[in-house]
């Protein structure tokens, strides 16, 4: 790591572009603090993966993790959508916030599609481009070659490449640089631990900046996709965007320090610290989910002949914790008055909480459950 040279600037006439060196090479970990953090991160990730196996109906709760990841990753790029807003239907979102809402939902769709595609495709350039195409569909940047690598120069900060904070490599270098990432992902003889490999992959992808827009969101999606593709996680349950947003300044600085000062070890340590914090937070969240689920189930048992419908309603809300009387009636195939009566009992049991304060068109939330993911 200490001898790694990240890249160099190349004069392009009126500006300098950054040309990163290849990452599919021999790596030697010569920093014991990296080794120690890797050990802790492996244990934390292993606990999270094992714990997820014991949570009943884990797929119900994964959707909430994906909503949170989509919201936080989009927030890093400047959207203002909150998780509570992302959980609303498009019709419920104010017109001036629908573009941000759409970006978050594209992220969710891209993640779900990519997880499914991993059953048929390796983690590859093709899959990355498919992810990007879905991310940029119908939102700001949708005219900037969604699903295709850029064919012009982009830059970060400033009004032009000549005064930019950072200028990625010229576009005709992208195919070979992405090919190098693919080789690194699938190199069968590279002894580098996978958590360190994905840290390097994320750095390199963000440095290449292969798309005209959406590079940050695409890169962060790669973390979960890589961990799932390698069998490190049985379920897509770990998402780092919340950590990156909370440490946004360090996130940017550590990446820039690799480019300008070759400090790859410092970036990897930051990344591993994020894995540790996020895995521990995820394990705590699943533990709280199980406790609340048990609490709800015990309360529902006291509802007599309404308990079956109550359980079905609450179980559906683990995917999206908002409900109203009309949706409940449709879901349970019961009359509106019956749904109203059932929801009223769930409010009295402190399972649901009414959030509109109006007499009509009331909306309810599984508030204790939602609050787990808002921390």
VENQUI-V176398 format. One record per pair of residues at least 12 apart in sequence whose ideal C-beta (glycine too) atoms are under 6 Angstrom apart, sorted by the first residue. I is the first residue (numbers start at 1). J is the second residue. If there is no record, write none. Layout:
# VENQUI-V176398
i=I j=J
i=I j=J
This chain:
# VENQUI-V176398
i=1 j=30
i=1 j=31
i=1 j=264
i=1 j=265
i=2 j=30
i=4 j=262
i=4 j=264
i=5 j=21
i=5 j=262
i=6 j=258
i=6 j=259
i=6 j=262
i=7 j=19
i=7 j=20
i=7 j=21
i=14 j=162
i=15 j=161
i=15 j=162
i=17 j=167
i=17 j=169
i=17 j=170
i=18 j=167
i=19 j=169
i=20 j=207
i=22 j=180
i=23 j=184
i=23 j=200
i=23 j=204
i=24 j=180
i=24 j=183
i=24 j=184
i=24 j=187
i=27 j=192
i=31 j=265
i=34 j=265
i=34 j=268
i=34 j=269
i=37 j=269
i=37 j=272
i=38 j=193
i=40 j=276
i=41 j=195
i=41 j=272
i=41 j=275
i=41 j=276
i=44 j=276
i=44 j=279
i=44 j=280
i=45 j=279
i=47 j=283
i=48 j=279
i=48 j=282
i=48 j=283
i=49 j=233
i=49 j=234
i=51 j=283
i=51 j=286
i=52 j=235
i=52 j=237
i=55 j=286
i=55 j=290
i=58 j=235
i=60 j=318
i=60 j=319
i=61 j=289
i=61 j=318
i=63 j=319
i=64 j=373
i=65 j=239
i=66 j=108
i=66 j=111
i=67 j=83
i=67 j=86
i=68 j=83
i=68 j=373
i=69 j=239
i=69 j=241
i=70 j=104
i=70 j=107
i=70 j=108
i=71 j=83
i=71 j=86
i=71 j=104
i=72 j=241
i=72 j=242
i=72 j=245
i=73 j=217
i=73 j=220
i=73 j=241
i=74 j=103
i=74 j=104
i=75 j=245
i=76 j=245
i=77 j=216
i=79 j=100
i=79 j=103
i=80 j=100
i=81 j=100
i=81 j=101
i=81 j=104
i=86 j=104
i=87 j=320
i=87 j=322
i=102 j=139
i=103 j=139
i=106 j=135
i=106 j=137
i=109 j=134
i=110 j=131
i=110 j=134
i=110 j=135
i=113 j=134
i=114 j=131
i=114 j=225
i=115 j=236
i=118 j=229
i=123 j=185
i=123 j=225
i=123 j=229
i=124 j=182
i=125 j=178
i=125 j=182
i=129 j=147
i=131 j=218
i=131 j=221
i=132 j=147
i=132 j=211
i=132 j=214
i=132 j=218
i=133 j=146
i=133 j=147
i=135 j=214
i=135 j=217
i=136 j=214
i=141 j=213
i=144 j=212
i=144 j=213
i=145 j=212
i=149 j=174
i=149 j=210
i=150 j=171
i=150 j=211
i=150 j=212
i=151 j=171
i=154 j=209
i=154 j=212
i=155 j=167
i=168 j=209
i=174 j=210
i=177 j=208
i=181 j=201
i=181 j=204
i=194 j=230
i=194 j=232
i=196 j=268
i=198 j=223
i=198 j=226
i=199 j=268
i=199 j=271
i=202 j=219
i=203 j=255
i=203 j=258
i=203 j=267
i=205 j=219
i=206 j=219
i=206 j=255
i=220 j=241
i=223 j=240
i=224 j=236
i=238 j=278
i=240 j=274
i=240 j=278
i=243 j=274
i=243 j=277
i=243 j=278
i=254 j=266
i=254 j=267
i=254 j=270
i=285 j=372
i=288 j=372
i=292 j=368
i=292 j=369
i=296 j=314
i=296 j=351
i=299 j=349
i=299 j=351
i=306 j=342
i=309 j=332
i=309 j=342
i=313 j=328
i=316 j=331
i=317 j=366
i=321 j=365
i=321 j=366
i=321 j=369
i=321 j=370
i=322 j=365
i=323 j=364
i=324 j=363
i=325 j=339
i=325 j=340
i=328 j=343
i=352 j=364
i=353 j=365
i=353 j=367
